[in-house]
Amino acid sequence: MKVNILHWHVVASWTWDAQDETCGICRLASDSYFPDCKLPGDDCPLIWGQCNHVFHLHCILKCVNSQTSQAHCPMCRREWHFKD
């Protein structure tokens, strides 16, 4: 029995793998600090969104708070939710 494929529909999904642990907004490494922090070592942890994009806490809060309507991820524009 021979089968001929007439149509082939492919679906792909892209996620950013944060193995290098850099902020998607300021592009600084996790061991560095957000420029608005006063001193190196200030509590500026990396925060993941449900979309798997990662940012310094201060970077994403500044970005989310500047949006007038529903907050969106600055990388993929999906609705922003902190990952549990």
Secondary structure, DSSP 8 states (H G I E B T S, - for coil): ------------------TT-B-TTT--BTTS--TTSSSTTSS--EEEBTTS-EEEHHHHHHHHHH-SSS-B-TTT--B--B--
